Amino acid sequence: MNIDSFKYLLSEIFFIDLKEEKGTFKKNVDYPVLIKDMRNIVKENKEDIDAKLFLKAMPIVLALDNNFKHKNTYQDAIKTVKDFDKFLLHEALNKDTDIEIRLIYAYYLKENYEDINYVYLYVSLLEEKYKEKAIDEAIEIFEKIYLDNKEAKYALYKLGYYYRFKKDYIRSKAYLEKYLKLENELEKKEEVEGILSFDYEEYKIELAEYFIGVKKFKEAYDILIQNIDNAKDDRVFYYLSVVMTMTGNFKEALDYAIEASKDRQSAQYMDQLAISNYNSGNLDSAIAILEKQMKKEDYTPSTKEYLEKMKEQREIINK
């Protein structure tokens, strides 16, 4: 979160110059009150200002203006308040307060108190305000927590779900499996085990993609071929075709390419089907597949290149 983007909240604060001391609050110092609270004071015709209103506004000023002229005075006043963090926590949890102000309260607590729960509160309010846009910052925060404490269960749990949202199933699985080793609550364990089971196909595909990318074709094959008879995702067959192509098993590559393209005729799949036909000696079929894709204007950057090379080869053969 860019704290500077919240500086507009300073315009929602009214400053009162105390002419005489008021408990821990010194005279001739400008103390802040939220304009919203000030309106209520005027509306209710109150002559005295509750000191709690100063305490509600001071953390906002301190969080947003590090060079504020009364910074040290405010900090000294806060130190005299017993359990000030609990007071501010109550305000941060108050649903009637604007989310931006609640977020600043949580930020102040996170920055000034060594309590991991205030970090969790801050991330929770980040998510409430920014939804999925908060995930990258949340990941950064929780990964730091995990690096500092390898048994931080909640951090592992959240990281598993964040990476799952980002469709990074390898990292998601790694964090959730670490979480399971630490969690004793049966209901939580069953929830995470269910997620891991549900996501296994995605994890398998992502891991296979990685192995193919680093040319570890055996490892990719071993992952993809598991439970192949029950495979429902056409990507399993597509990547098996790629692996078979790269290892010179052209008949199997064609079989898997045909299976992959039964329900999905995407440009990527049809390129692979054409290549598999070509490698199996079916040059005319390969050209026909690519020409059809070109006519449909559904092709990859490589489709045209494949088609030109295949046509050149056919001309050579026919001479």
C-alpha positions as a Python dict, from the first residue, in 0.01 Angstrom:
ca = {
    (1, 'M'): (0, 0, 0),
    (2, 'N'): (130, 342, -91),
    (3, 'I'): (77, 531, 234),
    (4, 'D'): (113, 865, 54),
    (5, 'S'): (-206, 792, -141),
    (6, 'F'): (-396, 832, 187),
    (7, 'K'): (-264, 1179, 268),
    (8, 'Y'): (-593, 1326, 156),
    (9, 'L'): (-729, 1204, 490),
    (10, 'L'): (-537, 1486, 655),
    (11, 'S'): (-790, 1723, 499),
    (12, 'E'): (-1058, 1546, 703),
    (13, 'I'): (-894, 1651, 1029),
    (14, 'F'): (-957, 1968, 1229),
    (15, 'F'): (-690, 2096, 1469),
    (16, 'I'): (-771, 2248, 1807),
    (17, 'D'): (-520, 2467, 1990),
    (18, 'L'): (-552, 2382, 2359),
    (19, 'K'): (-532, 2694, 2573),
    (20, 'E'): (-485, 2494, 2890),
    (21, 'E'): (-365, 2146, 2976),
    (22, 'K'): (-616, 1864, 2956),
    (23, 'G'): (-471, 1564, 3138),
    (24, 'T'): (-185, 1431, 2927),
    (25, 'F'): (-256, 1687, 2654),
    (26, 'K'): (-41, 2000, 2674),
    (27, 'K'): (-154, 2357, 2620),
    (28, 'N'): (-55, 2556, 2312),
    (29, 'V'): (-41, 2238, 2103),
    (30, 'D'): (-266, 2172, 1805),
    (31, 'Y'): (-451, 1846, 1866),
    (32, 'P'): (-640, 1670, 1587),
    (33, 'V'): (-1005, 1575, 1571),
    (34, 'L'): (-1175, 1411, 1277),
    (35, 'I'): (-1411, 1660, 1112),
    (36, 'K'): (-1684, 1397, 1128),
    (37, 'D'): (-1644, 1382, 1506),
    (38, 'M'): (-1625, 1762, 1526),
    (39, 'R'): (-1960, 1791, 1349),
    (40, 'N'): (-2115, 1561, 1608),
    (41, 'I'): (-1976, 1780, 1887),
    (42, 'V'): (-2135, 2088, 1730),
    (43, 'K'): (-2458, 1905, 1657),
    (44, 'E'): (-2488, 1786, 2015),
    (45, 'N'): (-2387, 2129, 2144),
    (46, 'K'): (-2111, 1991, 2363),
    (47, 'E'): (-1878, 2238, 2531),
    (48, 'D'): (-1607, 1988, 2618),
    (49, 'I'): (-1416, 1758, 2381),
    (50, 'D'): (-1365, 1397, 2482),
    (51, 'A'): (-991, 1321, 2486),
    (52, 'K'): (-1064, 997, 2302),
    (53, 'L'): (-1134, 1204, 1992),
    (54, 'F'): (-774, 1328, 1998),
    (55, 'L'): (-654, 970, 2035),
    (56, 'K'): (-861, 861, 1732),
    (57, 'A'): (-706, 1126, 1509),
    (58, 'M'): (-344, 1134, 1626),
    (59, 'P'): (-245, 797, 1471),
    (60, 'I'): (-376, 919, 1134),
    (61, 'V'): (-156, 1229, 1150),
    (62, 'L'): (146, 1030, 1269),
    (63, 'A'): (104, 766, 998),
    (64, 'L'): (59, 1016, 717),
    (65, 'D'): (295, 1298, 813),
    (66, 'N'): (629, 1180, 948),
    (67, 'N'): (752, 1539, 977),
    (68, 'F'): (453, 1680, 1163),
    (69, 'K'): (561, 1956, 1403),
    (70, 'H'): (395, 1798, 1707),
    (71, 'K'): (502, 1442, 1626),
    (72, 'N'): (702, 1389, 1947),
    (73, 'T'): (431, 1547, 2162),
    (74, 'Y'): (168, 1316, 2012),
    (75, 'Q'): (389, 1011, 2062),
    (76, 'D'): (452, 1106, 2425),
    (77, 'A'): (78, 1147, 2484),
    (78, 'I'): (5, 806, 2332),
    (79, 'K'): (268, 641, 2555),
    (80, 'T'): (82, 758, 2865),
    (81, 'V'): (-241, 585, 2757),
    (82, 'K'): (-271, 236, 2898),
    (83, 'D'): (-342, -23, 2630),
    (84, 'F'): (-361, 238, 2358),
    (85, 'D'): (-317, -36, 2099),
    (86, 'K'): (-630, -211, 2226),
    (87, 'F'): (-820, 116, 2200),
    (88, 'L'): (-703, 163, 1842),
    (89, 'L'): (-775, -201, 1758),
    (90, 'H'): (-1135, -144, 1866),
    (91, 'E'): (-1155, 154, 1630),
    (92, 'A'): (-997, -44, 1345),
    (93, 'L'): (-1260, -313, 1385),
    (94, 'N'): (-1548, -66, 1392),
    (95, 'K'): (-1746, -131, 1073),
    (96, 'D'): (-1912, 211, 1104),
    (97, 'T'): (-1576, 378, 1041),
    (98, 'D'): (-1459, 437, 683),
    (99, 'I'): (-1240, 155, 557),
    (100, 'E'): (-959, 398, 467),
    (101, 'I'): (-934, 520, 826),
    (102, 'R'): (-956, 167, 964),
    (103, 'L'): (-673, 70, 730),
    (104, 'I'): (-457, 357, 856),
    (105, 'Y'): (-524, 246, 1214),
    (106, 'A'): (-412, -107, 1126),
    (107, 'Y'): (-106, 31, 948),
    (108, 'Y'): (-15, 234, 1258),
    (109, 'L'): (-56, -72, 1482),
    (110, 'K'): (153, -286, 1247),
    (111, 'E'): (432, -31, 1238),
    (112, 'N'): (441, 49, 1611),
    (113, 'Y'): (360, -273, 1797),
    (114, 'E'): (529, -612, 1780),
    (115, 'D'): (212, -817, 1762),
    (116, 'I'): (170, -1042, 1461),
    (117, 'N'): (-208, -1013, 1489),
    (118, 'Y'): (-186, -646, 1391),
    (119, 'V'): (-8, -751, 1071),
    (120, 'Y'): (-290, -998, 1005),
    (121, 'L'): (-545, -725, 1069),
    (122, 'Y'): (-369, -492, 826),
    (123, 'V'): (-370, -755, 550),
    (124, 'S'): (-734, -837, 621),
    (125, 'L'): (-833, -471, 576),
    (126, 'L'): (-615, -447, 264),
    (127, 'E'): (-817, -732, 117),
    (128, 'E'): (-1142, -570, 225),
    (129, 'K'): (-1056, -247, 44),
    (130, 'Y'): (-857, -364, -258),
    (131, 'K'): (-982, -722, -306),
    (132, 'E'): (-752, -915, -544),
    (133, 'K'): (-533, -607, -599),
    (134, 'A'): (-405, -654, -243),
    (135, 'I'): (-265, -1000, -310),
    (136, 'D'): (87, -906, -422),
    (137, 'E'): (148, -693, -111),
    (138, 'A'): (-12, -960, 109),
    (139, 'I'): (220, -1225, -39),
    (140, 'E'): (523, -1007, 30),
    (141, 'I'): (414, -958, 393),
    (142, 'F'): (333, -1323, 462),
    (143, 'E'): (647, -1454, 292),
    (144, 'K'): (853, -1231, 523),
    (145, 'I'): (659, -1368, 821),
    (146, 'Y'): (730, -1723, 707),
    (147, 'L'): (1101, -1653, 657),
    (148, 'D'): (1116, -1523, 1014),
    (149, 'N'): (909, -1809, 1155),
    (150, 'K'): (889, -2142, 973),
    (151, 'E'): (595, -2246, 1194),
    (152, 'A'): (373, -1950, 1110),
    (153, 'K'): (65, -2155, 1023),
    (154, 'Y'): (-161, -1870, 924),
    (155, 'A'): (102, -1729, 688),
    (156, 'L'): (139, -2068, 518),
    (157, 'Y'): (-238, -2103, 491),
    (158, 'K'): (-282, -1760, 333),
    (159, 'L'): (14, -1798, 98),
    (160, 'G'): (-130, -2127, -26),
    (161, 'Y'): (-459, -1958, -111),
    (162, 'Y'): (-298, -1645, -259),
    (163, 'Y'): (-84, -1848, -499),
    (164, 'R'): (-385, -2062, -581),
    (165, 'F'): (-572, -1746, -682),
    (166, 'K'): (-275, -1651, -903),
    (167, 'K'): (-292, -2002, -1055),
    (168, 'D'): (60, -2077, -933),
    (169, 'Y'): (-30, -2429, -824),
    (170, 'I'): (325, -2542, -756),
    (171, 'R'): (381, -2276, -491),
    (172, 'S'): (27, -2313, -362),
    (173, 'K'): (74, -2686, -308),
    (174, 'A'): (412, -2637, -140),
    (175, 'Y'): (276, -2388, 115),
    (176, 'L'): (-44, -2582, 187),
    (177, 'E'): (147, -2906, 242),
    (178, 'K'): (374, -2728, 491),
    (179, 'Y'): (63, -2592, 659),
    (180, 'L'): (-86, -2942, 691),
    (181, 'K'): (221, -3062, 879),
    (182, 'L'): (160, -2797, 1145),
    (183, 'E'): (-220, -2796, 1165),
    (184, 'N'): (-393, -3020, 1420),
    (185, 'E'): (-750, -2901, 1377),
    (186, 'L'): (-934, -3171, 1182),
    (187, 'E'): (-1178, -2936, 1005),
    (188, 'K'): (-897, -2715, 875),
    (189, 'K'): (-694, -3016, 763),
    (190, 'E'): (-989, -3158, 572),
    (191, 'E'): (-1051, -2822, 405),
    (192, 'V'): (-691, -2792, 281),
    (193, 'E'): (-667, -3158, 183),
    (194, 'G'): (-982, -3109, -24),
    (195, 'I'): (-831, -2808, -198),
    (196, 'L'): (-510, -2997, -274),
    (197, 'S'): (-705, -3288, -416),
    (198, 'F'): (-922, -3057, -626),
    (199, 'D'): (-618, -2868, -758),
    (200, 'Y'): (-400, -3172, -828),
    (201, 'E'): (-471, -3174, -1202),
    (202, 'E'): (-372, -2806, -1228),
    (203, 'Y'): (-59, -2872, -1024),
    (204, 'K'): (31, -3167, -1246),
    (205, 'I'): (-7, -2959, -1564),
    (206, 'E'): (194, -2667, -1428),
    (207, 'L'): (474, -2896, -1313),
    (208, 'A'): (478, -3069, -1649),
    (209, 'E'): (500, -2730, -1823),
    (210, 'Y'): (800, -2647, -1606),
    (211, 'F'): (977, -2976, -1684),
    (212, 'I'): (913, -2933, -2056),
    (213, 'G'): (1052, -2580, -2038),
    (214, 'V'): (1378, -2706, -1886),
    (215, 'K'): (1389, -3005, -2125),
    (216, 'K'): (1333, -3267, -1855),
    (217, 'F'): (1099, -3469, -2071),
    (218, 'K'): (1107, -3792, -1870),
    (219, 'E'): (1000, -3605, -1557),
    (220, 'A'): (723, -3433, -1753),
    (221, 'Y'): (607, -3765, -1894),
    (222, 'D'): (605, -3934, -1552),
    (223, 'I'): (385, -3655, -1412),
    (224, 'L'): (142, -3651, -1706),
    (225, 'I'): (101, -4024, -1747),
    (226, 'Q'): (-19, -4071, -1387),
    (227, 'N'): (-381, -4185, -1383),
    (228, 'I'): (-398, -4124, -1759),
    (229, 'D'): (-704, -4346, -1802),
    (230, 'N'): (-905, -4105, -1586),
    (231, 'A'): (-759, -3783, -1727),
    (232, 'K'): (-1033, -3532, -1807),
    (233, 'D'): (-819, -3230, -1894),
    (234, 'D'): (-722, -3207, -2263),
    (235, 'R'): (-401, -3027, -2161),
    (236, 'V'): (-269, -3360, -2029),
    (237, 'F'): (-291, -3507, -2379),
    (238, 'Y'): (-157, -3191, -2543),
    (239, 'Y'): (156, -3187, -2328),
    (240, 'L'): (203, -3562, -2367),
    (241, 'S'): (201, -3502, -2742),
    (242, 'V'): (466, -3232, -2701),
    (243, 'V'): (681, -3462, -2486),
    (244, 'M'): (647, -3747, -2736),
    (245, 'T'): (742, -3511, -3019),
    (246, 'M'): (1051, -3388, -2836),
    (247, 'T'): (1162, -3744, -2761),
    (248, 'G'): (1103, -3873, -3113),
    (249, 'N'): (801, -4091, -3036),
    (250, 'F'): (596, -3961, -3326),
    (251, 'K'): (321, -4222, -3336),
    (252, 'E'): (237, -4164, -2969),
    (253, 'A'): (263, -3788, -3027),
    (254, 'L'): (-1, -3809, -3297),
    (255, 'D'): (-231, -4025, -3086),
    (256, 'Y'): (-215, -3777, -2798),
    (257, 'A'): (-256, -3475, -3031),
    (258, 'I'): (-573, -3629, -3177),
    (259, 'E'): (-708, -3695, -2828),
    (260, 'A'): (-625, -3340, -2714),
    (261, 'S'): (-799, -3178, -3013),
    (262, 'K'): (-1123, -3375, -2986),
    (263, 'D'): (-1290, -3110, -2771),
    (264, 'R'): (-1063, -2812, -2824),
    (265, 'Q'): (-941, -2690, -3161),
    (266, 'S'): (-734, -2398, -3041),
    (267, 'A'): (-454, -2266, -3261),
    (268, 'Q'): (-190, -2408, -3027),
    (269, 'Y'): (-350, -2752, -3029),
    (270, 'M'): (-393, -2756, -3406),
    (271, 'D'): (-30, -2658, -3456),
    (272, 'Q'): (69, -2958, -3248),
    (273, 'L'): (-170, -3182, -3439),
    (274, 'A'): (-20, -3061, -3768),
    (275, 'I'): (337, -3116, -3645),
    (276, 'S'): (245, -3463, -3523),
    (277, 'N'): (93, -3549, -3861),
    (278, 'Y'): (400, -3413, -4037),
    (279, 'N'): (638, -3616, -3820),
    (280, 'S'): (426, -3926, -3887),
    (281, 'G'): (456, -3881, -4265),
    (282, 'N'): (112, -3727, -4318),
    (283, 'L'): (233, -3412, -4495),
    (284, 'D'): (-91, -3335, -4681),
    (285, 'S'): (-296, -3372, -4361),
    (286, 'A'): (-57, -3143, -4175),
    (287, 'I'): (-83, -2874, -4446),
    (288, 'A'): (-463, -2905, -4456),
    (289, 'I'): (-486, -2852, -4080),
    (290, 'L'): (-272, -2538, -4090),
    (291, 'E'): (-448, -2395, -4399),
    (292, 'K'): (-780, -2437, -4221),
    (293, 'Q'): (-647, -2246, -3921),
    (294, 'M'): (-519, -1966, -4144),
    (295, 'K'): (-859, -1936, -4316),
    (296, 'K'): (-1029, -1917, -3976),
    (297, 'E'): (-774, -1650, -3877),
    (298, 'D'): (-710, -1854, -3566),
    (299, 'Y'): (-339, -1923, -3559),
    (300, 'T'): (-22, -1877, -3355),
    (301, 'P'): (283, -1671, -3460),
    (302, 'S'): (442, -2003, -3570),
    (303, 'T'): (152, -2135, -3779),
    (304, 'K'): (243, -1944, -4095),
    (305, 'E'): (609, -2045, -4065),
    (306, 'Y'): (518, -2415, -4025),
    (307, 'L'): (282, -2395, -4323),
    (308, 'E'): (537, -2232, -4555),
    (309, 'K'): (807, -2487, -4469),
    (310, 'M'): (569, -2779, -4521),
    (311, 'K'): (454, -2643, -4857),
    (312, 'E'): (816, -2597, -4965),
    (313, 'Q'): (887, -2957, -4875),
    (314, 'R'): (583, -3079, -5069),
    (315, 'E'): (699, -2889, -5377),
    (316, 'I'): (1042, -3052, -5350),
    (317, 'I'): (883, -3396, -5316),
    (318, 'N'): (651, -3337, -5614),
    (319, 'K'): (930, -3225, -5849),
}
